[in-house]
Amino acid sequence: MNRINHWLFVLLLSFVASTVAGQQAAVKWQDCLRQSPDWYGSAEAIRVAENLLLFQREIGGWQKNTEMAAVLSPAKKAEVTDLKEQNDATIDNGATTTQMVYLARVFNATKQERFKAGFLKGLDYLLKAQYASGGWPQYYPRLTGYYKHITFNDDAMIHVMTLLREVARKDAAYTFVDEARRSKSERAVQKGIDCILKTQVKVGGKLTVWCAQHDEVTLAPANARAYEKISLSGSESVGIVRFLMEIETPNKAVVESIEAAVSWFGAVKLAGIKVVEKSDSAQPNGKDRVVVQDAQAGPLWARFYEIGTNRPIFCGRDGVIKYSMAEIEHERRNGYSWYTASAAQLLARDYPAWQQRTKKH
């Protein structure tokens, strides 16, 4: 290769490298709601918002677990557009509500009407997906299997109700929503609160907390995946209580619900243990997650408690309930959150603050 051809080759490689680098998104979708306020008016923010409009299903919702901030080639855009009729819209893993919050921010920063239209289409989807009982299914309109259950799991329903409450209250981010939709959102929130109160599990006539999902007809606790059994949730119930605590003027039923749930959390907390990851050459990835004794550890709560006994339960993909995390297979033991500390802040900070607020009314 002569000198001229060599330098032409180098220049070509540099051009290709710079082009590839230019195709990398400046921000990941998981970080899109963590940007400074002025960023939402930027060209990059608008590019991501355009992606969301492409990914939005025709019914108004979005699918989950998709990198929606990626730079899309013309071929990929055409492929995404062809999927608009798919019925995989969901509220699981923050899907739909996250996209709506993002579109609202970009609309407020740019005043470009197509982003407002995308938000309103999503809002109509959430309002349509609500059951007459007040709950929301995990997927809509794919009402099959556990997808059709009222879903508190991973705070799905609480994410929806939080957004609708902000719309109903005319929060600054959503003043562009018309009065008809705002009123519908207000009614939807009230129906959702009624559903929460009706699904709170009673044991021996005493209110406790909630299951991660409830039957959409009977409102009874329901199973989901093989390892997500009927139980009392030490995780999702925290988000539900926090939502109820934010009701400005709680009625007697709401107050009783909160008090009962807080009492249950206090009764079932686990002291003197912590979850650690240790090296273990006998395991597939050379490590394992185990529970160890530690007198100095802060309180923990199990993800699932057996109804009636309040014993923590664990379950692998075989669907067999065990009473120790160590008894389930390595993949589920290490691939799922079986313990949580989120109730600690609820009891130590949120509940006392709520008590103080309610005394003033």
Kinemage of the C-alpha trace (Angstrom):
@kinemage 1
@onewidth
@group {chain A} dominant
@subgroup {mainchain}
@vectorlist {calphas} color= white
{ca met a 1} P 0.000 0.000 0.000
{ca asn a 2} L 1.588 3.336 -1.049
{ca arg a 3} L 1.685 6.366 1.237
{ca ile a 4} L -1.318 8.108 -0.370
{ca asn a 5} L -3.472 4.998 -0.212
{ca his a 6} L -2.368 4.438 3.381
{ca trp a 7} L -3.529 7.878 4.465
{ca leu a 8} L -6.789 7.499 2.548
{ca phe a 9} L -7.332 4.232 4.403
{ca val a 10} L -6.611 5.910 7.757
{ca leu a 11} L -9.015 8.741 6.951
{ca leu a 12} L -11.693 6.239 5.991
{ca leu a 13} L -11.265 4.378 9.283
{ca ser a 14} L -11.481 7.658 11.204
{ca phe a 15} L -14.662 8.602 9.371
{ca val a 16} L -16.275 5.230 10.098
{ca ala a 17} L -15.238 5.414 13.769
{ca ser a 18} L -16.629 8.923 14.180
{ca thr a 19} L -19.865 7.938 12.444
{ca val a 20} L -20.349 4.943 14.737
{ca ala a 21} L -19.588 7.083 17.778
{ca gly a 22} L -22.127 9.630 16.578
{ca gln a 23} L -24.796 6.919 16.531
{ca gln a 24} L -24.449 6.289 20.258
{ca ala a 25} L -27.166 7.859 22.356
{ca ala a 26} L -25.966 10.543 24.745
{ca val a 27} L -28.263 9.245 27.496
{ca lys a 28} L -29.681 5.857 28.468
{ca trp a 29} L -33.446 5.469 28.779
{ca gln a 30} L -33.068 4.505 32.454
{ca asp a 31} L -31.529 7.946 33.070
{ca cys a 32} L -33.968 10.019 31.024
{ca leu a 33} L -35.913 11.288 34.038
{ca arg a 34} L -32.712 12.190 35.910
{ca gln a 35} L -31.623 15.112 33.738
{ca ser a 36} L -31.525 18.818 34.621
{ca pro a 37} L -34.720 20.764 33.806
{ca asp a 38} L -33.173 22.690 30.907
{ca trp a 39} L -32.066 19.460 29.196
{ca tyr a 40} L -35.653 18.577 28.229
{ca gly a 41} L -35.657 21.339 25.623
{ca ser a 42} L -32.462 20.071 23.983
{ca ala a 43} L -32.119 18.413 20.599
{ca glu a 44} L -31.164 15.145 22.309
{ca ala a 45} L -34.266 15.227 24.517
{ca ile a 46} L -36.447 15.879 21.485
{ca arg a 47} L -34.810 12.969 19.629
{ca val a 48} L -35.672 10.617 22.502
{ca ala a 49} L -39.231 11.985 22.657
{ca glu a 50} L -39.609 11.262 18.938
{ca asn a 51} L -38.528 7.697 19.705
{ca leu a 52} L -41.263 7.409 22.323
{ca leu a 53} L -43.898 8.401 19.791
{ca leu a 54} L -42.611 5.647 17.502
{ca phe a 55} L -42.605 3.043 20.279
{ca gln a 56} L -46.059 4.036 21.569
{ca arg a 57} L -48.575 1.336 20.759
{ca glu a 58} L -51.709 2.284 18.881
{ca ile a 59} L -53.798 1.743 22.001
{ca gly a 60} L -51.718 4.371 23.804
{ca gly a 61} L -49.403 2.462 26.142
{ca trp a 62} L -45.822 1.248 25.831
{ca gln a 63} L -44.022 -2.073 26.150
{ca lys a 64} L -41.462 -2.707 28.885
{ca asn a 65} L -37.743 -3.431 29.039
{ca thr a 66} L -36.844 -1.548 25.839
{ca glu a 67} L -33.949 0.879 25.360
{ca met a 68} L -36.058 3.739 24.043
{ca ala a 69} L -33.259 6.298 23.996
{ca ala a 70} L -31.219 4.405 21.403
{ca val a 71} L -30.348 6.073 18.104
{ca leu a 72} L -32.643 4.380 15.574
{ca ser a 73} L -31.646 3.759 11.992
{ca pro a 74} L -34.286 4.294 9.262
{ca ala a 75} L -34.705 0.508 9.052
{ca lys a 76} L -35.171 0.224 12.823
{ca lys a 77} L -37.711 3.069 12.813
{ca ala a 78} L -39.692 1.246 10.137
{ca glu a 79} L -39.526 -1.956 12.176
{ca val a 80} L -40.759 -0.195 15.329
{ca thr a 81} L -43.575 1.492 13.415
{ca asp a 82} L -44.736 -1.893 12.102
{ca leu a 83} L -45.230 -3.073 15.706
{ca lys a 84} L -47.709 -0.370 16.704
{ca glu a 85} L -50.648 -2.797 16.693
{ca gln a 86} L -48.981 -5.166 19.180
{ca asn a 87} L -50.981 -5.730 22.384
{ca asp a 88} L -47.973 -5.714 24.704
{ca ala a 89} L -48.669 -2.348 26.350
{ca thr a 90} L -48.128 -2.609 30.114
{ca ile a 91} L -47.672 -0.713 33.376
{ca asp a 92} L -45.066 -3.210 34.601
{ca asn a 93} L -41.498 -2.112 35.356
{ca gly a 94} L -42.457 1.546 35.070
{ca ala a 95} L -43.631 1.221 31.483
{ca thr a 96} L -46.158 3.772 30.144
{ca thr a 97} L -46.057 6.064 33.192
{ca thr a 98} L -42.336 6.751 32.681
{ca gln a 99} L -42.830 7.570 29.007
{ca met a 100} L -45.731 9.875 29.857
{ca val a 101} L -43.752 11.808 32.464
{ca tyr a 102} L -40.945 12.225 29.942
{ca leu a 103} L -43.232 13.450 27.153
{ca ala a 104} L -44.800 15.967 29.525
{ca arg a 105} L -41.378 17.384 30.384
{ca val a 106} L -40.380 17.719 26.748
{ca phe a 107} L -43.716 19.285 25.834
{ca asn a 108} L -43.443 21.832 28.629
{ca ala a 109} L -39.915 22.689 27.497
{ca thr a 110} L -40.646 22.880 23.744
{ca lys a 111} L -44.423 23.398 23.382
{ca gln a 112} L -44.354 21.003 20.425
{ca glu a 113} L -47.905 19.684 20.221
{ca arg a 114} L -47.078 16.140 19.103
{ca phe a 115} L -45.522 15.436 22.493
{ca lys a 116} L -48.633 16.681 24.276
{ca ala a 117} L -50.718 14.453 22.003
{ca gly a 118} L -48.565 11.441 22.897
{ca phe a 119} L -49.023 12.124 26.611
{ca leu a 120} L -52.805 12.489 26.262
{ca lys a 121} L -53.004 9.273 24.257
{ca gly a 122} L -51.182 7.540 27.113
{ca leu a 123} L -53.528 9.116 29.648
{ca asp a 124} L -56.552 7.853 27.722
{ca tyr a 125} L -54.954 4.396 27.743
{ca leu a 126} L -54.552 4.398 31.536
{ca leu a 127} L -58.115 5.564 32.064
{ca lys a 128} L -59.441 2.897 29.694
{ca ala a 129} L -57.398 0.118 31.303
{ca gln a 130} L -58.857 0.620 34.791
{ca tyr a 131} L -61.277 -2.048 35.972
{ca ala a 132} L -64.724 -1.111 37.270
{ca ser a 133} L -63.410 -2.283 40.658
{ca gly a 134} L -60.789 0.470 40.536
{ca gly a 135} L -57.715 -1.692 39.958
{ca trp a 136} L -55.372 -1.910 36.981
{ca pro a 137} L -54.157 -5.068 35.244
{ca gln a 138} L -50.476 -5.547 34.558
{ca tyr a 139} L -51.125 -5.636 30.789
{ca tyr a 140} L -53.941 -4.126 28.784
{ca pro a 141} L -55.556 -5.283 26.558
{ca arg a 142} L -53.635 -8.586 26.934
{ca leu a 143} L -55.870 -9.857 29.739
{ca thr a 144} L -54.503 -13.399 29.991
{ca gly a 145} L -53.113 -15.406 32.900
{ca tyr a 146} L -51.749 -13.307 35.743
{ca tyr a 147} L -51.467 -10.296 33.392
{ca lys a 148} L -55.137 -9.620 34.089
{ca his a 149} L -54.763 -9.495 37.872
{ca ile a 150} L -54.898 -6.204 39.746
{ca thr a 151} L -51.168 -5.539 39.985
{ca phe a 152} L -49.446 -3.917 42.948
{ca asn a 153} L -46.306 -5.897 42.054
{ca asp a 154} L -43.256 -3.647 41.570
{ca asp a 155} L -45.506 -0.677 42.449
{ca ala a 156} L -47.202 -0.841 39.021
{ca met a 157} L -50.649 0.363 40.118
{ca ile a 158} L -49.157 2.930 42.499
{ca his a 159} L -47.101 4.438 39.655
{ca val a 160} L -50.315 4.856 37.657
{ca met a 161} L -52.264 6.351 40.545
{ca thr a 162} L -49.451 8.733 41.464
{ca leu a 163} L -49.372 10.125 37.932
{ca leu a 164} L -53.158 10.395 37.745
{ca arg a 165} L -53.270 12.152 41.105
{ca glu a 166} L -50.735 14.721 39.879
{ca val a 167} L -52.889 15.289 36.795
{ca ala a 168} L -56.029 15.549 38.922
{ca arg a 169} L -54.394 18.086 41.245
{ca lys a 170} L -53.259 20.223 38.305
{ca asp a 171} L -49.613 19.882 39.229
{ca ala a 172} L -47.450 22.330 37.288
{ca ala a 173} L -46.141 19.601 34.983
{ca tyr a 174} L -49.665 18.734 33.790
{ca thr a 175} L -51.576 21.991 33.536
{ca phe a 176} L -51.889 21.373 29.797
{ca val a 177} L -54.327 18.504 30.423
{ca asp a 178} L -57.909 19.480 29.556
{ca glu a 179} L -60.585 19.666 32.240
{ca ala a 180} L -62.493 16.608 30.995
{ca arg a 181} L -59.448 14.350 31.310
{ca arg a 182} L -58.475 15.960 34.592
{ca ser a 183} L -61.907 15.138 36.043
{ca lys a 184} L -61.672 11.564 34.757
{ca ser a 185} L -58.279 11.244 36.395
{ca glu a 186} L -59.679 12.461 39.696
{ca arg a 187} L -62.471 9.887 39.567
{ca ala a 188} L -60.009 7.158 38.603
{ca val a 189} L -57.837 7.924 41.623
{ca gln a 190} L -60.808 7.723 43.972
{ca lys a 191} L -61.855 4.395 42.462
{ca gly a 192} L -58.280 3.194 42.876
{ca ile a 193} L -58.261 4.181 46.550
{ca asp a 194} L -61.534 2.312 47.071
{ca cys a 195} L -59.935 -0.736 45.438
{ca ile a 196} L -56.908 -0.479 47.726
{ca leu a 197} L -59.137 -0.414 50.805
{ca lys a 198} L -61.170 -3.383 49.573
{ca thr a 199} L -58.137 -5.522 48.740
{ca gln a 200} L -56.335 -5.051 52.067
{ca val a 201} L -56.137 -8.560 53.472
{ca lys a 202} L -57.891 -9.428 56.735
{ca val a 203} L -56.601 -12.223 58.944
{ca gly a 204} L -58.820 -13.212 61.842
{ca gly a 205} L -60.929 -10.130 61.195
{ca lys a 206} L -57.884 -7.843 61.460
{ca leu a 207} L -56.506 -5.749 58.602
{ca thr a 208} L -52.924 -6.515 57.567
{ca val a 209} L -51.419 -5.452 54.206
{ca trp a 210} L -51.737 -6.482 50.554
{ca cys a 211} L -50.752 -9.258 48.204
{ca ala a 212} L -48.598 -8.288 45.219
{ca gln a 213} L -51.561 -9.014 42.981
{ca his a 214} L -55.267 -9.577 43.501
{ca asp a 215} L -57.966 -11.309 41.495
{ca glu a 216} L -59.672 -8.775 39.263
{ca val a 217} L -63.161 -10.178 40.031
{ca thr a 218} L -63.123 -11.410 43.635
{ca leu a 219} L -60.326 -9.015 44.788
{ca ala a 220} L -58.789 -11.938 46.710
{ca pro a 221} L -54.985 -12.392 46.805
{ca ala a 222} L -53.738 -14.150 43.656
{ca asn a 223} L -50.667 -15.967 42.367
{ca ala a 224} L -48.522 -14.532 39.583
{ca arg a 225} L -45.366 -16.248 38.326
{ca ala a 226} L -44.455 -19.679 39.704
{ca tyr a 227} L -42.296 -18.111 42.418
{ca glu a 228} L -44.755 -15.312 43.294
{ca lys a 229} L -47.308 -17.010 45.509
{ca ile a 230} L -50.389 -15.761 47.316
{ca ser a 231} L -48.913 -13.972 50.321
{ca leu a 232} L -48.660 -10.711 52.222
{ca ser a 233} L -46.183 -8.356 50.574
{ca gly a 234} L -43.477 -6.782 52.692
{ca ser a 235} L -42.347 -4.763 49.686
{ca glu a 236} L -45.256 -3.557 47.549
{ca ser a 237} L -47.343 -2.783 50.622
{ca val a 238} L -44.862 -0.041 51.525
{ca gly a 239} L -45.641 1.877 48.343
{ca ile a 240} L -49.358 1.476 48.909
{ca val a 241} L -49.156 2.882 52.445
{ca arg a 242} L -47.051 5.828 51.274
{ca phe a 243} L -49.648 6.610 48.624
{ca leu a 244} L -52.447 6.541 51.191
{ca met a 245} L -50.420 8.786 53.502
{ca glu a 246} L -50.337 11.441 50.795
{ca ile a 247} L -54.132 11.799 50.771
{ca glu a 248} L -54.688 15.367 51.951
{ca thr a 249} L -57.790 14.717 54.050
{ca pro a 250} L -57.954 10.989 54.792
{ca asn a 251} L -61.281 9.574 55.904
{ca lys a 252} L -61.693 7.071 58.708
{ca ala a 253} L -61.278 4.054 56.436
{ca val a 254} L -57.975 5.342 55.051
{ca val a 255} L -56.650 6.135 58.531
{ca glu a 256} L -57.584 2.654 59.762
{ca ser a 257} L -55.927 1.112 56.718
{ca ile a 258} L -52.658 2.952 57.331
{ca glu a 259} L -52.626 2.248 61.064
{ca ala a 260} L -53.257 -1.456 60.506
{ca ala a 261} L -50.565 -1.776 57.861
{ca val a 262} L -47.986 0.045 59.980
{ca ser a 263} L -48.831 -2.202 62.933
{ca trp a 264} L -48.313 -5.267 60.727
{ca phe a 265} L -44.939 -4.008 59.494
{ca gly a 266} L -43.846 -3.512 63.080
{ca ala a 267} L -44.929 -7.031 64.021
{ca val a 268} L -43.168 -8.885 61.186
{ca lys a 269} L -39.828 -7.072 60.925
{ca leu a 270} L -36.767 -9.299 60.926
{ca ala a 271} L -33.855 -8.329 63.171
{ca gly a 272} L -30.289 -9.579 63.413
{ca ile a 273} L -29.830 -10.752 59.844
{ca lys a 274} L -28.527 -9.376 56.564
{ca val a 275} L -28.202 -10.615 52.998
{ca val a 276} L -24.674 -10.812 51.606
{ca glu a 277} L -23.021 -11.992 48.425
{ca lys a 278} L -20.120 -14.358 48.933
{ca ser a 279} L -17.635 -16.115 46.692
{ca asp a 280} L -18.494 -19.750 46.049
{ca ser a 281} L -16.592 -21.659 43.373
{ca ala a 282} L -19.230 -24.406 43.446
{ca gln a 283} L -21.873 -22.043 42.056
{ca pro a 284} L -22.424 -21.339 38.343
{ca asn a 285} L -21.075 -17.761 38.449
{ca gly a 286} L -18.650 -18.281 41.315
{ca lys a 287} L -20.777 -16.472 43.892
{ca asp a 288} L -23.905 -16.887 45.960
{ca arg a 289} L -26.371 -14.792 47.942
{ca val a 290} L -26.872 -15.908 51.531
{ca val a 291} L -28.507 -14.768 54.769
{ca val a 292} L -26.117 -14.355 57.688
{ca gln a 293} L -26.523 -13.409 61.332
{ca asp a 294} L -25.523 -9.852 62.262
{ca ala a 295} L -26.634 -8.334 65.554
{ca gln a 296} L -25.814 -4.844 64.250
{ca ala a 297} L -27.864 -5.124 61.056
{ca gly a 298} L -30.847 -2.872 60.521
{ca pro a 299} L -34.350 -4.344 60.239
{ca leu a 300} L -35.377 -6.259 57.136
{ca trp a 301} L -38.694 -7.498 55.796
{ca ala a 302} L -39.341 -10.507 53.609
{ca arg a 303} L -40.742 -9.903 50.143
{ca phe a 304} L -43.488 -12.448 50.857
{ca tyr a 305} L -45.139 -13.603 54.094
{ca glu a 306} L -47.423 -16.590 54.476
{ca ile a 307} L -50.966 -15.434 55.187
{ca gly a 308} L -52.051 -16.506 58.658
{ca thr a 309} L -48.604 -17.366 60.051
{ca asn a 310} L -46.527 -14.349 58.912
{ca arg a 311} L -43.666 -16.720 58.105
{ca pro a 312} L -41.381 -15.516 55.291
{ca ile a 313} L -41.774 -17.726 52.239
{ca phe a 314} L -39.508 -18.351 49.250
{ca cys a 315} L -40.178 -20.166 46.043
{ca gly a 316} L -38.206 -21.322 43.026
{ca arg a 317} L -39.366 -21.893 39.491
{ca asp a 318} L -40.711 -25.291 40.578
{ca gly a 319} L -43.502 -23.478 42.425
{ca val a 320} L -42.816 -25.239 45.742
{ca ile a 321} L -42.944 -22.973 48.803
{ca lys a 322} L -39.901 -23.073 51.084
{ca tyr a 323} L -39.230 -21.262 54.349
{ca ser a 324} L -35.593 -20.411 53.731
{ca met a 325} L -33.924 -18.580 50.855
{ca ala a 326} L -31.142 -21.173 50.961
{ca glu a 327} L -33.597 -23.892 49.934
{ca ile a 328} L -34.446 -22.477 46.500
{ca glu a 329} L -32.306 -22.880 43.399
{ca his a 330} L -29.281 -20.671 42.789
{ca glu a 331} L -30.834 -18.834 39.836
{ca arg a 332} L -33.865 -17.579 41.793
{ca arg a 333} L -31.917 -17.116 45.007
{ca asn a 334} L -29.598 -14.696 43.226
{ca gly a 335} L -31.990 -13.327 40.623
{ca tyr a 336} L -34.831 -11.966 42.754
{ca ser a 337} L -35.206 -9.539 45.666
{ca trp a 338} L -36.356 -11.708 48.578
{ca tyr a 339} L -35.750 -9.138 51.316
{ca thr a 340} L -36.313 -5.403 51.556
{ca ala a 341} L -35.474 -2.600 53.984
{ca ser a 342} L -37.952 -0.076 52.532
{ca ala a 343} L -40.365 -0.351 55.454
{ca ala a 344} L -37.658 0.945 57.818
{ca gln a 345} L -38.003 4.490 56.522
{ca leu a 346} L -41.771 4.133 56.437
{ca leu a 347} L -41.850 3.360 60.158
{ca ala a 348} L -39.067 5.662 61.319
{ca arg a 349} L -39.812 8.777 59.259
{ca asp a 350} L -42.908 8.657 57.057
{ca tyr a 351} L -45.399 7.371 59.590
{ca pro a 352} L -44.476 9.825 62.392
{ca ala a 353} L -44.605 12.696 59.872
{ca trp a 354} L -48.030 11.546 58.702
{ca gln a 355} L -49.264 11.377 62.288
{ca gln a 356} L -48.196 14.964 62.827
{ca arg a 357} L -49.966 16.138 59.671
{ca thr a 358} L -53.197 14.347 60.474
{ca lys a 359} L -53.298 15.839 63.989
{ca lys a 360} L -53.467 19.300 62.438
{ca his a 361} L -56.689 18.526 60.570
